[in-house]
Amino acid sequence: MTASEVKKMGFEEALSELESIVNRLESGQITLENAIDSYIRGDSLKKHCEKKLNEAKLKVEKITAEK
């Protein structure tokens, strides 16, 4: 999956994949090269999730400011 595909993911889907990557990394049962690739992918997913959360926060702030 490419970076542009990550941008199309919903928050829950990205978070689920990120959790899966973290579990694989923590298990220590993957090769160094796969660990590096997984880390890079995880970093992209983390940034995407943070962006989605910030967007949601801004929407909530806008809604509450309108009241």
Backbone bond lengths (Angstrom), bond angles and torsions (degrees), N, CA, C in turn:
res aa  C-N    CA-C-N  psi(-1)  N-CA   C-N-CA  omega(-1)  CA-C   N-CA-C  phi
1 M - - - 1.446 - - 1.528 108.77 -
2 T 1.304 116.03 133.94 1.454 121.06 -176.59 1.531 110.76 -91.70
3 A 1.334 115.23 172.18 1.466 120.67 179.09 1.525 111.00 -60.92
4 S 1.329 116.93 -37.39 1.468 119.12 179.57 1.529 110.69 -67.15
5 E 1.319 117.10 -31.47 1.462 120.17 176.65 1.529 110.95 -70.96
6 V 1.319 116.99 -34.37 1.465 120.75 176.92 1.522 109.14 -61.98
7 K 1.320 117.31 -41.08 1.464 121.16 -178.81 1.523 111.97 -62.19
8 K 1.308 117.86 -24.75 1.460 122.07 -179.75 1.526 112.40 -84.99
9 M 1.323 116.74 -10.79 1.461 120.96 -176.61 1.517 110.90 -74.70
10 G 1.324 114.67 147.44 1.452 119.75 171.15 1.521 109.64 -77.20
11 F 1.318 116.17 165.79 1.463 121.23 -178.08 1.528 111.43 -58.44
12 E 1.321 116.48 -49.31 1.462 120.26 -175.36 1.523 111.89 -62.77
13 E 1.329 116.47 -40.73 1.462 120.55 179.26 1.530 110.93 -64.73
14 A 1.334 116.15 -44.11 1.466 120.74 179.72 1.527 110.87 -65.12
15 L 1.326 115.99 -42.42 1.464 120.03 -179.90 1.527 110.91 -64.13
16 S 1.320 117.00 -40.82 1.464 120.97 178.77 1.522 111.24 -61.77
17 E 1.326 116.51 -44.40 1.468 119.22 178.78 1.527 110.50 -65.88
18 L 1.330 116.55 -39.65 1.466 120.31 178.58 1.523 110.60 -61.56
19 E 1.314 117.01 -42.97 1.469 120.53 177.84 1.526 111.00 -61.74
20 S 1.315 116.36 -39.59 1.458 120.84 178.60 1.529 110.74 -63.28
21 I 1.314 116.46 -42.61 1.472 121.11 178.45 1.520 110.49 -62.92
22 V 1.323 116.76 -44.93 1.466 120.49 179.69 1.529 109.98 -60.05
23 N 1.319 116.84 -43.14 1.474 119.96 179.07 1.526 111.62 -61.71
24 R 1.337 117.15 -42.32 1.469 120.08 178.65 1.523 110.74 -64.37
25 L 1.334 116.71 -42.90 1.463 119.93 -179.96 1.527 111.15 -64.64
26 E 1.329 116.05 -41.96 1.466 119.83 -179.12 1.525 112.46 -67.72
27 S 1.332 116.17 -26.86 1.467 119.07 -178.58 1.527 111.53 -69.35
28 G 1.337 116.09 -27.18 1.454 119.84 -179.59 1.523 113.19 72.20
29 Q 1.306 117.53 12.71 1.458 121.51 -175.41 1.531 113.11 -100.35
30 I 1.334 116.97 22.08 1.466 120.33 178.36 1.518 109.03 -121.79
31 T 1.304 115.34 158.83 1.462 119.81 -179.75 1.523 110.33 -70.41
32 L 1.315 115.25 162.50 1.455 120.26 179.43 1.527 111.09 -59.39
33 E 1.330 116.79 -44.18 1.467 119.99 -179.72 1.526 111.28 -62.57
34 N 1.328 116.81 -42.59 1.471 119.84 177.03 1.520 111.38 -65.87
35 A 1.320 116.81 -35.53 1.459 120.70 178.10 1.520 110.52 -63.98
36 I 1.317 116.77 -42.21 1.465 120.71 179.20 1.527 110.17 -65.05
37 D 1.322 116.72 -46.07 1.467 120.53 177.84 1.527 111.12 -60.66
38 S 1.321 116.12 -41.81 1.463 120.81 179.32 1.524 110.81 -65.77
39 Y 1.306 116.89 -39.22 1.459 120.59 178.68 1.531 110.39 -62.74
40 I 1.312 116.50 -44.54 1.470 120.95 178.94 1.527 109.89 -61.41
41 R 1.320 116.64 -45.94 1.465 121.30 178.59 1.522 110.21 -62.57
42 G 1.310 116.77 -43.05 1.457 121.27 179.33 1.511 112.42 -62.45
43 D 1.316 116.94 -38.28 1.456 120.82 178.24 1.529 110.57 -63.25
44 S 1.317 116.18 -41.96 1.469 121.06 177.81 1.529 110.46 -63.33
45 L 1.316 116.79 -43.36 1.468 120.92 178.47 1.523 111.56 -64.98
46 K 1.323 117.12 -40.30 1.469 121.49 179.11 1.521 110.47 -60.96
47 K 1.315 116.29 -46.04 1.467 120.29 179.63 1.521 110.88 -63.17
48 H 1.329 116.51 -39.47 1.462 120.99 178.68 1.534 110.21 -63.68
49 C 1.321 116.97 -44.73 1.465 120.88 179.02 1.522 111.02 -62.29
50 E 1.325 116.68 -42.53 1.465 120.47 178.19 1.526 110.81 -60.90
51 K 1.317 116.53 -41.35 1.467 120.79 178.70 1.521 110.46 -62.78
52 K 1.325 116.77 -45.72 1.468 121.04 179.59 1.527 111.18 -61.98
53 L 1.333 116.92 -40.91 1.459 120.42 178.87 1.531 110.97 -65.13
54 N 1.323 116.94 -41.56 1.459 120.22 178.46 1.522 111.44 -64.08
55 E 1.338 116.86 -39.85 1.465 120.88 177.03 1.528 110.47 -61.79
56 A 1.320 116.64 -42.84 1.465 120.79 179.17 1.526 110.50 -64.93
57 K 1.314 116.75 -41.30 1.468 121.32 179.31 1.528 110.28 -61.09
58 L 1.335 116.89 -43.66 1.458 120.04 179.23 1.521 111.60 -63.71
59 K 1.315 117.75 -38.40 1.460 121.53 178.08 1.519 110.56 -63.48
60 V 1.332 116.68 -44.46 1.467 121.15 179.84 1.528 109.55 -64.03
61 E 1.313 117.23 -43.72 1.467 120.92 179.13 1.529 110.85 -61.40
62 K 1.319 116.48 -39.18 1.462 120.59 178.77 1.532 110.27 -65.50
63 I 1.318 116.41 -43.58 1.469 120.56 -179.67 1.527 110.39 -63.04
64 T 1.323 116.02 -45.46 1.478 118.78 -177.18 1.521 110.81 -71.48
65 A 1.317 119.20 -28.27 1.468 121.75 178.80 1.518 111.02 -72.72
66 E 1.330 117.66 -25.30 1.455 121.69 -178.87 1.521 112.25 -77.93
67 K 1.300 117.97 -14.70 1.479 121.47 -177.21 1.505 111.70 -79.35
